[in-house]
Amino acid sequence: MADDISPDQTQTTEPAQPPTVPPTEQLPVETPPAQPTPENSVSSETTNIPNPPNSPNPEPVAPATPETPQPEQVPVIPTETQPPVSQPVLDIPALHFPFSGNFSVTFSFGQQSDNEEIKKKFQEWGIVGHNGLDFGLSAGNEVFACDVGKVIQSGDNGDFGTSITIQHSWGQSIYGHLQETKVKENDEIQVNKVIGLSGSSGAAFGEHLHFAIKPKNADQNNGYLGFIDPTPYLSLTSQKEEPKQETPPIQPAPEETKPPEPVIQQPEPTINIEPEKPAEQPEISQNPQVSDEEIQKRVDDKLKTEVDTRRLKANQARQTKREENLMKIKKLIEEKKQINNDDVRELLHVSQSAATNYLQTLVDRGTIKKEGKGKATTYHY
């Protein structure tokens, strides 16, 4: 700014004046420091430029010219360009894909959606875009851990449905919308370990696997609740380890030594084989009594019974887990006297909507009371 003003002053001030004012006279002229800052003097000079006819004005304008080099605040401008500090490098190692085989990404990180229901979910969760990767796994595909770690959540997780959260040395990874889990909390997990099966539980619009990672000291205000794009870190394949060492002990070889016995010589009475054929006919006649439809029906009935049994056990386990989480929330309120949605999310490692669901259940039961609205909502006894 100061460099731009000095040429204007040389144009507006008369060239005859600088030699008439000796440098000794300029020093006493500086005594009127009524002008607060050099910026104010600059503004006064610029306002005096359109009024050259006033003869008393040139004298105060002249001392302003030596003051113009004083605003050495020009180097302050580059200091304003220093704040854009480069983002810290995240210490995340190469990760394994959470599945075995080839499955494409159906919904990428940060992607927007035209689906109104998905838009509402994004607003409810408080995210500006998709905060993970969706892979097109159909139901029942094996899901693997991306890295070694410890399970800190396994089971029902609100909008994530049946999910698993693993704590790693570098942060956390989450696997959502599963059909079932094969690990439990506090399990130590290694790579190439099957932790669950993909599905479409929770707020899922079709069968897929939702995979997301959150680094240590994550920026919760990055628009994705601290989650980051996993794509740059996924480079290692996953493959189920199936040690089958029991197969070698099979010893069929010694049994093969028995065939040398001349048993073949006995079938000399081949003539008797023909009369045996009619004996087989009644056996054949028995087979039609059990039709293929009846066999299929029996298989379907048995399968349905097994599925119903598994579903009942899963519902019971889910309800038990939910009651355990509600008890944890009650203890938290007893300790802190007053909590909010973020406290529950941190306690149970669940989504924002799941935490709200838990708290609303306690309110509906009359166990706790609710005060405030929106983000200012609090809960207490």
Secondary structure by P-SEA (a helix, b strand, c coil): caaaaaaaaaaaccccccccccaaaaaaaacccccccaaaaaaaaaaaccccccaaaaaaaaaaaaacccccccaaaaaaaccccccccccccccccccccccccccccccccccaaaaaaaaaaccccccbbbcccccccbbbbcbbbbbcccccccccccbbbbbcccbbbbbcccccccccccccccccccccccccccccccbbbbbbcccccccccccccccccccccccbbbbbbbbccccccccaaaaaaacccccccccccccccccccccaaaaaaaaacccaaaaaaaaaaaaaaaaaaaaaaaaaaaaaaaaaaaaaaaaaaaacccccaaaaaaaccccaaaaaaaaaaaaaacccccccccccccccc
